[in-house]
């Protein structure tokens, strides 16, 4: 059996920890789906007892079951994809830097290693496998689960099965789908890790390191026979491992499911010699103190990464999903009166509240009530933490456009949307806005504001609400008014 040095063992332990974390995340997503499905199942079975057999066969009723199950699984589908992609990206980075970690620590040197590009990693994560992107494969399994669960529920209701019996069927279907997602996660992350590790081997060789790679299999009853035969085999960095007519530069790179899916193998470096000129900081020949991978990464990688500049971007599907998760956690921690204030503002109280804040004419009898809502909304917004620089939009009338252009402080709350189409649709909502414009907002992380999203009374507006008294600057770029929030 191949003996690992302590740095290789450190990386192996990290890989196991990353996998376990991903396993837990996927388990919790499927667990929540199962809980939601069982809640609906309880309703179905309780109602079914009072229905005749012919009523149970009504098409509308069957479609209702299918639609509700689909809705539950679609809600959690983005979380599954996000978890798997995050795991793949993490393993890709560790596959690359892990090689340099073991080289530097085992040889007691500092190498002039290049930093791996984030875009390179994400392109690798998003690359199709066998012509299909990850999202398409996950949608396929999600649809299969939805169909199987729906069929189990409908069959159980027809046959007069109890809640417990049908729930057991659903448990089995959900567990099978969860295990399938976990297999995909392991395979995807292993693929990206192998590609970046190979990249590291090639770059190390270019530096003058006499390096080979050795196949390392996880030897147990689940290991493929072909991979057991490869265990311990050494080849040059540019060569491929060959077994029974198949060849690849590393694990999960054969391009065939029978060799790649759920493979747990890795490769490790075998160093024969390091060029003397690379040993520039090893004059004493004394071994340095052991560093964990995280400690090494903090010293060698993080300190070399330039501080990121503000990066205002339109949120993609995953960014919107993350922001909604933050919103849900935020709302869960609010007091009832703060939640009510948010609901009031996003329904019909916003106009009256903002009139008070702009010192415009308002009904004085309503002031105490509205001031109370304003204070509660203030308190609620102060608890939201915006983690990223984002772009939002607002459709405005010609008068509001001029007011923004000539001002520098928003005295009132300002509703914006992360969805540009929402702002565009607002302009078409009434004839009064026919001369209006869409204004672009650049909102830095940490800004006093809150994403309300589906927690709003208007759930489809994808609303990010800016707090009152925020300062801003304006600039016209490509005939579009851009507002940068200063705080």
C-alpha positions in Angstrom: 0.0 0.0 0.0 1.2 3.5 -0.9 2.5 5.4 2.2 1.4 9.1 2.4 3.4 11.8 3.9 1.8 14.0 6.6 0.9 16.8 4.1 -0.8 14.3 1.7 -2.7 12.9 4.7 -3.7 16.5 5.6 -5.2 17.0 2.1 -7.0 13.6 2.2 -8.6 14.5 5.5 -9.7 17.9 4.1 -11.2 16.1 1.1 -13.2 13.8 3.3 -14.4 16.8 5.4 -15.5 18.7 2.2 -17.4 15.6 1.0 -19.1 15.2 4.4 -20.2 18.8 4.4 -21.7 18.5 0.9 -23.4 15.3 2.0 -25.0 17.1 4.9 -26.1 20.0 2.8 -27.7 17.7 0.2 -29.3 15.6 2.9 -30.9 18.7 4.5 -32.3 19.9 1.2 -33.9 16.5 0.4 -35.1 16.2 4.0 -36.9 19.6 3.7 -38.5 18.4 0.4 -39.7 15.2 2.1 -41.1 17.2 5.0 -43.1 19.5 2.7 -44.3 16.5 0.6 -45.5 14.7 3.7 -47.4 17.7 4.8 -49.3 17.7 1.6 -49.7 13.9 1.8 -51.3 14.3 5.2 -53.9 16.6 3.6 -54.5 14.2 0.7 -55.0 11.2 2.9 -57.3 12.9 5.4 -59.5 14.3 2.6 -59.5 11.0 0.7 -61.3 9.2 3.5 -64.5 11.3 2.8 -64.3 10.9 -1.0 -65.9 8.3 -3.2 -63.7 6.3 -5.5 -65.1 8.1 -8.6 -64.2 11.5 -7.0 -60.7 10.4 -6.4 -60.4 9.7 -10.1 -61.2 13.3 -11.1 -58.6 14.7 -13.5 -58.5 18.1 -11.8 -57.6 16.4 -8.5 -54.8 14.4 -10.1 -53.3 17.4 -11.8 -53.4 19.3 -8.4 -51.3 16.6 -6.8 -48.8 16.6 -9.6 -48.5 20.4 -9.7 -48.0 20.6 -5.9 -45.3 18.0 -5.9 -43.5 19.6 -8.8 -43.7 23.0 -7.0 -42.1 21.6 -3.9 -39.2 20.0 -5.7 -38.7 23.0 -8.0 -38.3 25.2 -5.0 -35.3 23.2 -3.7 -33.8 22.4 -7.0 -31.5 25.5 -7.2 -30.1 24.7 -3.8 -29.0 21.2 -5.0 -27.3 22.6 -8.1 -25.6 25.4 -6.0 -24.4 22.9 -3.5 -22.9 20.6 -6.1 -21.2 23.4 -8.0 -19.8 24.9 -4.9 -18.3 21.6 -3.9 -16.9 21.1 -7.4 -15.3 24.6 -7.3 -13.8 24.0 -3.9 -12.3 20.7 -4.9 -11.0 22.2 -8.2 -9.1 24.9 -6.2 -7.8 22.4 -3.6 -6.8 20.0 -6.4 -4.5 22.7 -7.8 -3.2 24.4 -4.7 -3.0 21.1 -2.8 -0.2 20.0 -5.1 1.8 23.1 -4.4 1.1 22.8 -0.7 2.6 19.3 -0.5 5.6 20.2 -2.8 6.5 23.3 -0.7 5.9 21.7 2.7 7.6 18.4 2.0 10.6 19.9 0.2 10.8 22.9 2.5 10.9 25.5 -0.3 8.9 28.3 -1.7 8.0 28.0 -5.3 7.0 30.7 -7.8 3.6 29.2 -8.4 1.0 30.9 -10.5 -2.5 31.6 -9.1 -5.4 29.7 -10.6 -8.0 31.9 -12.3 -11.5 31.9 -10.8 -13.0 32.1 -14.3 -11.0 29.0 -15.3 -12.5 27.1 -12.3 -16.1 28.2 -13.0 -15.8 27.3 -16.7 -14.5 23.9 -15.6 -17.4 23.5 -13.2 -20.0 24.5 -15.8 -18.5 22.4 -18.6 -20.8 19.8 -20.1 -20.2 16.1 -19.5 -21.2 13.8 -22.2 -22.9 16.7 -23.9 -25.1 17.6 -20.9 -24.7 20.4 -18.4 -25.1 19.7 -14.7 -28.4 21.6 -14.6 -30.0 19.4 -17.3 -28.9 16.2 -15.6 -30.3 17.4 -12.2 -33.6 18.5 -13.8 -33.9 15.0 -15.3 -33.6 13.4 -11.9 -35.8 16.0 -10.3 -38.6 15.3 -12.8 -38.2 11.5 -12.3 -38.6 12.0 -8.5 -41.6 14.2 -9.0 -43.2 11.7 -11.3 -42.5 8.7 -9.0 -43.7 10.5 -5.8 -46.9 11.6 -7.6 -47.5 8.1 -8.9 -47.0 6.7 -5.4 -49.5 9.2 -3.8 -52.1 8.7 -6.5 -51.8 4.9 -6.4 -51.9 4.8 -2.6 -55.1 7.0 -2.6 -56.8 4.8 -5.1 -56.0 1.7 -3.2 -57.0 3.2 0.1 -53.5 3.0 1.6 -52.8 4.7 4.9 -50.6 7.8 5.3 -47.8 5.6 6.9 -47.8 3.2 3.9 -47.6 5.9 1.3 -45.1 7.9 3.3 -42.8 4.9 3.4 -42.9 4.7 -0.4 -42.1 8.3 -0.7 -39.2 8.0 1.8 -37.6 5.3 -0.5 -38.0 7.4 -3.6 -36.5 10.5 -2.0 -33.6 8.6 -0.5 -32.8 7.1 -3.9 -32.8 10.6 -5.5 -30.6 12.0 -2.7 -28.1 9.3 -3.2 -28.1 10.0 -7.0 -27.4 13.7 -6.3 -24.5 12.7 -4.0 -23.0 10.4 -6.7 -23.2 13.3 -9.1 -21.5 15.6 -6.6 -18.7 13.2 -6.0 -18.2 12.6 -9.7 -18.3 16.3 -10.6 -16.0 17.4 -7.9 -13.6 14.6 -8.6 -13.5 15.5 -12.3 -12.7 19.2 -11.6 -10.1 18.2 -9.0 -8.3 15.8 -11.4 -8.2 18.4 -14.1 -6.7 21.1 -11.9 -4.2 18.6 -10.3 -3.0 17.7 -13.8 -2.6 21.4 -14.5 -0.5 21.7 -11.4 1.7 18.7 -12.4 2.4 20.2 -15.8 3.3 23.6 -14.4 5.5 22.1 -11.7 7.4 20.2 -14.4 7.8 23.5 -16.4 9.5 24.9 -13.3 12.2 22.2 -13.5 10.8 19.8 -10.9 11.5 16.1 -11.7 8.0 14.9 -10.9 5.8 11.9 -11.6 2.2 11.1 -10.6 1.0 8.0 -8.8 -2.5 6.5 -8.8 -4.0 6.2 -5.4 -7.1 4.0 -5.0 -9.4 3.7 -2.0 -9.2 0.0 -1.5 -12.4 -1.5 -0.2 -15.2 -3.6 -1.4 -16.7 -0.7 -3.4 -13.5 0.0 -5.4 -13.6 -1.0 -9.1 -11.4 -3.9 -9.9 -9.7 -1.9 -12.7 -8.9 0.9 -10.2 -7.5 -1.6 -7.7 -5.1 -2.7 -10.5 -4.1 0.9 -11.1 -3.3 1.5 -7.4 0.3 2.5 -6.9 1.1 2.8 -10.6 3.5 5.6 -11.5 3.7 7.5 -14.9 5.3 10.7 -16.1 3.2 13.8 -15.8 2.4 13.9 -19.5 1.5 10.2 -19.7 -1.8 8.5 -19.3 -2.8 5.7 -17.0 -3.9 2.7 -19.1 -6.2 -0.1 -18.0 -7.9 -2.7 -20.2 -8.1 -0.6 -23.3 -8.9 2.7 -21.6 -6.6 5.5 -20.8 -6.7 8.8 -18.9 -4.4 11.4 -17.3 -6.1 11.0 -14.0 -9.2 9.6 -12.1 -12.6 10.5 -13.6 -10.9 11.6 -16.8 -11.6 8.4 -18.9 -14.8 9.9 -20.4 -16.8 6.7 -19.8 -19.3 6.2 -17.0 -18.1 2.7 -16.1 -14.8 4.2 -15.0 -15.7 7.7 -13.9 -19.0 7.7 -12.0 -18.6 7.7 -8.2 -14.8 7.1 -8.4 -13.0 8.0 -5.2 -9.4 7.6 -6.5 -6.8 10.4 -6.6 -3.3 10.8 -7.7 -0.3 12.0 -5.6 3.0 13.5 -6.7 6.3 11.6 -6.6 9.3 13.9 -6.6 12.7 12.6 -7.7 14.6 15.8 -7.6 14.2 19.6 -7.1 16.5 21.9 -9.1 19.0 23.6 -6.8 17.9 27.1 -7.9 14.4 26.4 -6.6 15.8 25.9 -3.1 16.4 29.6 -2.6 15.1 29.7 1.0 16.4 26.4 2.2 20.1 27.3 3.0 19.8 26.0 6.6 18.4 22.7 5.4 16.2 22.7 8.5 12.6 21.6 8.1 10.0 24.2 8.8 7.2 23.8 11.3 4.2 21.8 10.0 1.5 23.9 8.6 -2.0 22.8 7.8 -3.4 23.4 4.3 -5.5 26.3 5.6 -2.6 27.9 7.3 -0.4 27.5 4.2 -3.2 28.8 2.0 -3.6 31.9 4.1 0.1 32.7 4.0 0.8 31.9 0.3 -2.5 32.5 -1.6 -4.7 35.0 0.2 -1.9 37.5 0.8 -1.1 37.5 -2.9 -4.6 38.0 -4.0 -5.4 41.7 -4.6 -8.2 43.3 -2.7 -11.3 43.0 -4.8 -12.7 46.2 -6.2 -16.4 46.9 -6.0 -18.0 44.5 -8.5 -21.5 45.6 -9.3 -23.2 42.8 -11.2 -26.7 41.8 -12.1 -27.6 38.8 -10.1 -27.9 35.5 -12.0 -30.2 32.7 -11.0 -28.0 31.5 -8.2 -27.2 35.0 -6.9 -31.0 35.7 -6.7 -31.5 32.4 -4.9 -28.8 33.3 -2.4 -30.3 36.7 -1.8 -33.8 35.2 -1.2 -32.2 32.8 1.3 -30.8 35.8 3.1 -34.2 37.5 3.0 -35.9 34.4 4.5 -33.4 34.2 7.4 -33.8 38.0 7.9 -37.6 37.8 8.1 -37.5 34.8 10.4 -35.6 37.0 12.9 -37.9 40.0 12.8 -40.5 40.9 15.4 -44.2 40.6 14.3 -44.6 44.4 14.2 -41.5 44.7 12.0 -42.8 42.1 9.6 -46.2 43.9 9.5 -44.4 47.2 8.7 -42.7 45.5 5.8 -46.0 44.1 4.5 -47.8 47.4 4.9 -45.1 49.3 3.0 -45.1 46.8 0.1 -48.9 46.8 -0.2 -50.4 50.3 -0.1 -48.9 52.3 2.7 -45.6 53.2 0.9 -47.0 56.4 -0.8 -48.3 57.9 2.5 -45.2 57.0 4.4 -42.9 58.6 1.8 -45.0 61.7 1.7 -44.3 62.2 5.4 -40.6 61.7 4.9 -40.5 64.2 2.0 -42.5 66.7 4.0 -45.3 66.7 1.5 -48.9 67.2 2.2 -50.5 64.3 4.1 -53.5 63.5 6.4 -52.3 64.6 9.9 -54.7 62.1 11.5 -52.8 59.2 9.9 -49.4 60.5 11.0 -49.0 58.6 14.4 -49.9 55.4 12.7 -47.6 55.9 9.8 -44.7 57.2 11.9 -44.9 53.9 13.9 -44.7 51.9 10.7 -41.7 54.0 9.5 -39.9 53.3 12.8 -40.6 49.6 12.7 -39.5 49.4 9.0 -36.3 51.3 9.9 -35.6 48.8 12.6 -36.3 45.8 10.3 -34.0 47.1 7.5 -31.2 47.7 9.9 -31.0 44.0 10.6 -30.4 43.0 7.0 -26.8 42.5 5.9 -26.2 42.9 2.1 -23.2 40.6 1.4 -22.4 41.6 -2.2 -22.3 44.6 -4.6 -25.5 44.4 -6.6 -27.3 46.2 -9.5 -31.0 47.0 -9.2 -33.5 49.0 -11.3 -36.4 51.4 -10.7 -38.9 52.7 -13.2 -39.4 56.4 -12.6 -41.6 59.3 -13.9 -40.0 62.2 -15.7 -40.4 64.3 -12.5 -38.7 61.7 -10.3 -35.9 61.4 -12.8 -35.2 65.1 -12.6 -35.4 65.0 -8.8 -32.9 62.2 -8.6 -30.6 63.8 -11.2 -30.5 67.1 -9.2 -30.3 65.6 -5.7 -27.9 63.7 -3.5 -30.0 62.2 -0.7 -33.0 60.0 -0.7 -35.1 61.3 2.2 -37.7 58.5 1.6 -37.6 54.7 1.3 -36.7 53.8 -2.3 -38.1 50.6 -3.8 -35.9 49.0 -6.5 -35.9 45.6 -8.2 -33.1 43.1 -9.0 -35.2 42.3 -12.2 -34.9 45.0 -14.9 -38.1 43.8 -16.5 -40.1 44.7 -13.4 -38.9 48.3 -13.7 -39.7 48.3 -17.4 -43.2 46.9 -16.8 -43.8 49.6 -14.2 -43.4 52.3 -16.8 -46.1 50.7 -19.0 -48.5 50.3 -16.1 -50.0 53.8 -16.3 -50.0 56.5 -19.0 -48.5 58.9 -16.4 -45.2 57.1 -16.8 -45.1 57.1 -20.6 -42.3 59.7 -20.5 -40.5 58.0 -17.7 -37.2 56.1 -17.6 -35.5 53.1 -16.0 -32.8 54.1 -13.5 -29.9 51.8 -12.7 -28.8 51.6 -9.1 -25.3 50.5 -8.0 -25.6 49.2 -4.4 -22.4 48.3 -2.5 -22.4 45.5 0.0 -23.2 46.7 3.5 -25.7 49.3 2.3 -28.6 50.0 4.5 -31.3 48.2 2.6 -33.1 44.8 2.6 -34.1 42.3 -0.1 -37.8 41.5 0.4 -38.3 39.3 -2.6 -41.1 36.7 -2.0 -41.6 38.0 1.5 -43.3 41.1 0.0 -47.0 41.6 -0.4 -46.1 41.9 -4.1 -44.1 38.7 -4.5 -43.2 39.0 -8.1 -41.5 42.4 -7.9 -38.1 41.0 -6.7 -37.8 44.1 -4.5 -34.7 45.5 -2.9 -35.8 48.3 -0.5 -33.3 51.1 0.2 -33.5 52.7 3.6 -34.3 56.4 3.9 -31.7 59.2 4.2 -29.1 57.4 1.9 -26.6 59.6 0.1 -25.9 59.0 -3.6 -24.0 60.2 -6.7 -25.3 60.1 -10.3 -23.7 59.6 -13.7 -25.2 59.1 -17.1 -23.7 56.1 -18.9 -24.9 55.2 -22.4 -27.9 57.4 -21.9 -28.9 55.6 -18.7 -29.0 57.3 -15.3 -26.8 55.4 -12.9 -27.2 56.0 -9.2 -24.4 54.9 -6.9 -25.4 54.6 -3.3 -22.8 56.0 -0.8 -24.6 55.2 2.4 
